[in-house]
Amino acid sequence: MTGIRVLVGTRKGAFILTSDGRRDRWDVSGPHFGGWEMYHLKGSPVNPDRLYASQSNGWFGQLIQRSENGGRSWEPVGNEFRYEGDAGTHQGYDGAPQPWRFTRVWHLEPSPDDPDTVYAGVEDGALFRSTDGGKGWRELPGLRGHGSGPSWQPGGGGLCLHTIMLEPSRPGRIIVAISAAGAFRSDDAGESWRPINRGLQSEGIPDPDAEIGHCVHHIEAHPSRPDVLFMQKHWDVMRSDDAGESWHEISGDLPTDFGFPIAVHAHEPDTVYVVPIKSDSEHFPLDGRLRVYRSRTGGNEWEPLTEGLPQRDCYVNVLRDAMAVDSFDPCGIYFGTTGGQVYVSADAGDRWAPIVRDLPAVLSVEVQTLP
């Protein structure tokens, strides 16, 4: 029977959870890098033993770690992130120009076909690529330089590039999302870019055709339908059927359409999961009840999934990179909370159980199927 590896990044270290295909008993390894903020861990789709981790600390800065043995040991690799050319400025929180400044890596995305190529989304919002397994990094400057970069403004968590989508069937296509600039697409491997935000509506941006300034929280797609994108936005759950050329709202009967993560079932392209929270100022579940919502129709019609989840006095949050799915049948759904719990549903969301409790606040959850 094949196995599963769940990579968990937290405020104070990384944890690796492993199980077999039944997903009912788990081994917990960690903390790795205890005391460090681990913004994201991701495994190579080509080499399951190779893992990348983004390690950050206010005193010592940013480190990228790499493992060649599934997380049993790690080594720091290249950690020089320099903006290309004259970096210029973007808008600060107050609207005044401020220089671009590298702070941390929010998201790592290994290539689906080359174990040595990996992308990094950083704050302040830029995309970097390494072609030597993380040893050297080079910015793809066309993103910031496409025209609107000087007017980008940070969201509540900073000007972070947090979503990177690579499409194996179209090697040149890259889709990214930046809080609070919006979503952008390249069709030539990152050389040129354009915003893909038509149809998004955002408070403070009354222009319905505004190209930038939208606070996108996360985007996902099913591999079999890469042009169908699902977005959790700062208010609103959205869908695009044309690779981001246009968007329409699918919040439907959700009790609130504010949240951070969104995920798509591994085998059912129209089955989507979100975790609504009360509001942009109260980052906890409505009525203190932790509920995942599932749509089996690609949006608008949603059902609450509650079995095994706390339904009273629960005030945790689920962050944008803290939800993932596995490739088993039935599909497993995973999420981690700011209260340190990691939950699994081995039946596509019908029933939930905690894998582990009392970790530091969970920042990211990723899943690997093991041979």
Stockholm file with secondary structure:
# STOCKHOLM 1.0

chainA/1-371         MTGIRVLVGTRKGAFILTSDGRRDRWDVSGPHFGGWEMYHLKGSPVNPDRLYASQSNGWFGQLIQRSENGGRSWEPVGNEFRYEGDAGTHQGYDGAPQPWRFTRVWHLEPSPDDPDTVYAGVEDGALFRSTDGGKGWRELPGLRGHGSGPSWQPGGGGLCLHTIMLEPSRPGRIIVAISAAGAFRSDDAGESWRPINRGLQSEGIPDPDAEIGHCVHHIEAHPSRPDVLFMQKHWDVMRSDDAGESWHEISGDLPTDFGFPIAVHAHEPDTVYVVPIKSDSEHFPLDGRLRVYRSRTGGNEWEPLTEGLPQRDCYVNVLRDAMAVDSFDPCGIYFGTTGGQVYVSADAGDRWAPIVRDLPAVLSVEVQTLP
#=GR chainA/1-371 SS CCEEEEEEEETTEEEEEEEETTCSSCEEEEEETTTSEEEEEEECSSCTTCEEEEEEETTTEEEEEEESSTTSSCEECCCCCCCCSSCCEEECTTSCEEECCCCEEEEEEECSSCTTCEEEEEETTEEEEESSTTSSCEECTTTGGGTTGGGCCCBTTBSEEEEEEECTTSTTCEEEEEETTEEEEESSTTSSCEECCTTCCBTTBCCTTCCSCCCEEEEEECTTCTTCEEEEESSCEEEESSTTSSCEECCTTCSCCEEEEEEECSSCTTCEEEEEESCSSCCSCGGGCCCEEEESSSSSCCEEECTTSCCSSCCCCCCTBSEEECSSSSCCEEEECTTSCEEEETTTTSSCEEEECSCSCEEEEEEEEEC
#=GC SS_cons         CCEEEEEEEETTEEEEEEEETTCSSCEEEEEETTTSEEEEEEECSSCTTCEEEEEEETTTEEEEEEESSTTSSCEECCCCCCCCSSCCEEECTTSCEEECCCCEEEEEEECSSCTTCEEEEEETTEEEEESSTTSSCEECTTTGGGTTGGGCCCBTTBSEEEEEEECTTSTTCEEEEEETTEEEEESSTTSSCEECCTTCCBTTBCCTTCCSCCCEEEEEECTTCTTCEEEEESSCEEEESSTTSSCEECCTTCSCCEEEEEEECSSCTTCEEEEEESCSSCCSCGGGCCCEEEESSSSSCCEEECTTSCCSSCCCCCCTBSEEECSSSSCCEEEECTTSCEEEETTTTSSCEEEECSCSCEEEEEEEEEC
//
